[in-house]
Amino acid sequence: MEAESINRREAIKRSAALLGFTVSTPLLTALLNGCSSLYDETWKPSSLSVDQLQAAEDLAEVIFPRTETPGAKDAKVERFIDILVDGYFSSEEKEFMLSGLDGLADDNFTGMSFEEQNEFVKKWIHQPEGEIFFRFFKQFASLGFFSSEPGATQVLNYQPIPGYYSGCEALDAVGGRTWR
Amino acid sequence: MNLNIKSRNQRRYDAIVVGTGISGGWAAKELTEKGLNTLVLERGRMVRHIEDYPTMMKHPWELPYGNRLTHEERTETYPIQSRTAYAVTQDTKHFFVKDSENPYIQNKPFLWTRGYQVGGRSLTWGRWAYRRGDTDFAVYERDGIGIDWPIRYADIKPWYDHVESFIGVSGNRDGLPQIPDGIFLPPWEMNCIENHVKEKIAEHYTDRQLTIGRTANITRAHNGRGQCMARNLCRRGCPYGAYFSSNSSTLPAAEATGNMTLRPHSIVHTILYDKETKRASGVRIVDAESKESIDYYADVIFLCASALGSTSILLNSLKHTFPDGLGNSSGELGHNLMDNHFEIGASGVHDGFKDRYFYGRRPVDVLVPQFQNISPETERANYRRGFSTYGWGGRQSTGQGGPLEFGAEFKDNISTPGNWTMTFLAFGESLPNHDNRVYLDHDNTDQWGLPKLVIDMEWGDNEMEMRKEMESSSAEMLEISGFRNISTFNNESPPGLSIHEMGTARMGRDPRTSVLNRWNQMHDIPNIFVTDGACMTSNGWGNPSLTYMALTARACDYAVKELKKGNL
């Protein structure tokens, strides 16, 4: 995490140098932290119940677990899902998401340990209802995870202002990770 | 302020330009720089360079819904705009019209993409900037389809020079007659896989080559605008002014002369006609906000409202103000609508170069320029005209892994670049056809009282024949370059989708078969010039904007000379 942060700090400075301005420490901190109400202590769901939110959080973490890089919980993917239900989905999609999360909660998914949840999902995705809902949920969990600041900047490699284009570099020299 | 009580003199200008997009911005610049007091009318709202680009610096996590349009936006607000070649997304949607407020009638499917604002679609255009050669301008001499262009490359070449020098075009000098070389800033680089494919194509074929795209993104600072930073977020508006738009380039130049009056929210209703002088005398507008009707007067009028916008104005004038069908004595006004067909090609996976990657987000791709029907040797038996093929190489990213994969290993896999891939996407020319047309439904009006435009167009047999080779050649170029898992695609590509709609007021030598002469001047009414896509005599394989710019600058030069001679 520390190394990632330093790399990103260097990347921002590198871009800034190309643009011909220096980056002050407060600006750098602002650029690194971003600002989003998703991470507020006071955040409240608009559409998901407490149980639905927990099911979304746990399933997203099974898909994108925290490893040496952040996971879905760090990215607040469940809050992204809540926002989709609130204003993005069609009424059919909304209903499908809510009933799917209810189903997981009913199966006591949220009461399991992380290892048990993993074992559960391995079997569940080979049952028809499980597979359909998992595919549906995963595409939006991915959208939220890789749009999030931790997902974009620490799991993938995000360079807001590359400064130039170079077509063929050694993979290691450009960070070794997929570009956001 | 009641503009109606202003005296006629206060509403009098030397020139009126209708529209502020690619063509209108150029007309505004050229006419004001030549000293004409010019009124520039835009039907949409004001968009100021940089200050009205609200999303230009947003990070992915600062945009709602992962930057996608919501279900309601896709189905209710932007059902047509969101189907276009450009994904209309949260960061760009404010530069596209709301379909719900801007209706038109599709007799057959036609996706009409519009940006009603100062700058028009120059804010969101694809930025590919190609000259056309005599492979296009003299195409009638070879195949006799449609009518002959009244100009040749030599006529327009100085104006391509003029335009490129001002806007800044990055590109490689390829030495190909179908894409004549111009005045270029340094080209973008190809990436590892694209260079590989370029070499393989050069080894295998004698009739074609892979080239880096030419784009109006400046690879070094140019005319006071900043170098491109390789963000590839152009459609949000660029904080560096690093791509050409009217807002970043031509309108500031026009404003600097002190000769421009820019009036947003001004929908042109009709062109006014003076029977005494047998000239257009001005335009009548509807104020989009107040719905007030106001007349403005000028010696010369440039219609640059987009192909279908300008033709709509002429058609409405035909009903209300032009006597005896003036403006349409050819019978061709509204006819010969053309667009490029695409959504066809192939993609594949390559196993090499795993230790290599690119840096930065290049704002342009690669191109295999047209290699069919450009000479006697390249003539095809089954279709006329041709296509060019766009390509882009990259590495598989977050889409890797099966839909049922999850967990730490899956996460690790997709955060590491996968195999290199390459996609080819071909864009083809459509033939001029009198039956492909637009007209106005005068009994069916919009919220401003203007008749709705009816669009009636479909592809013909020639386009369908051409598509076979568009698909097969895309796959073949991947095969000979060592790709595997090659899959072709041939998706629905209704007219309008490529946003290259053109024709409906074509240029030509003969007033009996064309609306405009060789100077983009109406045969019937000599002080009206039409210099947007409406003027096009033939379609070409794509990327028309640079030609609109050059034709506009050329027509402005002619118009001002004629005005000074007292001929207008």
Interface residues (C-beta under 8 A of the other chain):
Chain A: S15 L18 L19 G34 C35 S36 L38 V62 I63 F64 P65 T67 T69 G71 F80 I83 L84 G87 Y88 F89 S90 E93 N118 V121 I125 E131 F134 R135 K138 S142 L143 G144 F146 S147 S148 E149 A152 V155 L156 Y158 Q159 P160 I161 P162 G163 Y164 Y165 S166 G167 C168 E169 A170 L171 D172 V174 G176 R177 T178 W179 R180
Chain B: H59 P60 W61 E62 L63 P64 Y65 G66 N67 R68 T70 H71 T75 W188 E189 M190 N191 C192 E194 N195 M229 A230 R231 F353 K354 D355 R356 Y357 F358 Y359 G360 R361 R362 R395 S397 T398 P403 L404 F406 G407 A408 F410 K411 D412 I414 S415 T416 P417
